[in-house]
Amino acid sequence: MIQPVTFDIYEPAPTGFRLSRDLITLGITVILLLYSWLRNNTDDLLIVPLSLLWGIIIFYFIVSSLFLRKPLNGKFDGEIVFTRDAIIFKGSPYYLSEITAIDFTFNDYYNKYIFEYYKSLNQKRSQGVDNYVEFTIMHKDSYIIYFRCEDEDHHKLLDPFINECIRLNKKREIE
């Protein structure tokens, strides 16, 4: 017997400009360098407090980036439930008998450390929302539903459901 498994549904927001910590630091650095260059005066008392403020901001960004999570570019809207024979989201059941193709992607979990190949002051912890199920109903309506995994092994709760999909030959064909 497969127990129902529930995940929070995540709806990504349309992409747009977002002010990041790297951009804030770059802007402050450019302003500080331009001010120093334009004034060209070593006796300027304002350059010392500005430099100290810049150093404090950089230090705060470096330390806090290790503990804070990336901004959530979207919102949580309800739950998705995987039962023995259906996917239920927003109150509507989609039965495996109606699903012609299904694909799962698990890339993320909550609070995962994100390694970056470049030096960055941006947050290094994940929100865990880069996971989704994509399925097609009767070869016409397709759905992509993003959801959050709470920990590294949370997606393993779906193994019985995924095995049932495999048994019924519901895997997505590569197009």
Sequence and secondary structure as in RCSB ss.txt:
>XXXX:A:sequence
MIQPVTFDIYEPAPTGFRLSRDLITLGITVILLLYSWLRNNTDDLLIVPLSLLWGIIIFYFIVSSLFLRKPLNGK
FDGEIVFTRDAIIFKGSPYYLSEITAIDFTFNDYYNKYIFEYYKSLNQKRSQGVDNYVEFTIMHKDSYIIYFRCE
DEDHHKLLDPFINECIRLNKKREIE
>XXXX:A:secstr
    EEEEEEEE        HHHHHHHHHHHHHHHHHHH  TT SSHHHHHHHHHHHHHHHHHHHTTSB    EE
EEEEEEE SSEEEETTEEEETTTEEEEEEEE   TT B   SS   S  B  S  EEEEEEETTTEEEEEEEE S
STTGGGGGHHHHHHHHHTT B    
